[in-house]
């Protein structure tokens, strides 16, 4: 299956691209996707997103089809062919 990944802000700098199609085996999870992104683009993608407990760092987010994985099954969220995944850093401003 193929999913589209969008890399925003720091993730754009790490991956050197804004968007990529990634081939994954059927039944792959968001966690599986992160492993592939580390291998294909930059191992610092997971290091930036995840804390020592393999959960998302505070303020960071991953969206699957516009919905945060926090409202699904976290890194165990299953992906489907054609899904869009967005990696988001903390958003700040004033």
Secondary structure as the mmCIF struct_conf table of DSSP 4:
data_model
#
loop_
_struct_conf.conf_type_id
_struct_conf.id
_struct_conf.beg_label_comp_id
_struct_conf.beg_label_asym_id
_struct_conf.beg_label_seq_id
_struct_conf.end_label_comp_id
_struct_conf.end_label_asym_id
_struct_conf.end_label_seq_id
STRN STRN1 UNK A 2 UNK A 7
TURN_TY1_P TURN_TY1_P1 UNK A 9 UNK A 9
HELX_RH_AL_P HELX_RH_AL_P1 UNK A 10 UNK A 15
TURN_TY1_P TURN_TY1_P2 UNK A 16 UNK A 16
BEND BEND1 UNK A 18 UNK A 18
STRN STRN2 UNK A 19 UNK A 23
TURN_TY1_P TURN_TY1_P3 UNK A 26 UNK A 27
STRN STRN3 UNK A 29 UNK A 29
HELX_RH_AL_P HELX_RH_AL_P2 UNK A 30 UNK A 40
TURN_TY1_P TURN_TY1_P4 UNK A 41 UNK A 41
TURN_TY1_P TURN_TY1_P5 UNK A 43 UNK A 43
HELX_RH_AL_P HELX_RH_AL_P3 UNK A 44 UNK A 49
STRN STRN4 UNK A 50 UNK A 50
TURN_TY1_P TURN_TY1_P6 UNK A 52 UNK A 53
BEND BEND2 UNK A 54 UNK A 55
STRN STRN5 UNK A 56 UNK A 56
HELX_LH_PP_P HELX_LH_PP_P1 UNK A 57 UNK A 57
TURN_TY1_P TURN_TY1_P7 UNK A 58 UNK A 59
STRN STRN6 UNK A 61 UNK A 64
TURN_TY1_P TURN_TY1_P8 UNK A 65 UNK A 66
STRN STRN7 UNK A 67 UNK A 68
HELX_RH_3T_P HELX_RH_3T_P1 UNK A 69 UNK A 71
TURN_TY1_P TURN_TY1_P9 UNK A 72 UNK A 73
HELX_RH_3T_P HELX_RH_3T_P2 UNK A 74 UNK A 76
HELX_LH_PP_P HELX_LH_PP_P2 UNK A 77 UNK A 77
STRN STRN8 UNK A 78 UNK A 78
HELX_LH_PP_P HELX_LH_PP_P3 UNK A 79 UNK A 79
TURN_TY1_P TURN_TY1_P10 UNK A 81 UNK A 82
STRN STRN9 UNK A 84 UNK A 88
#
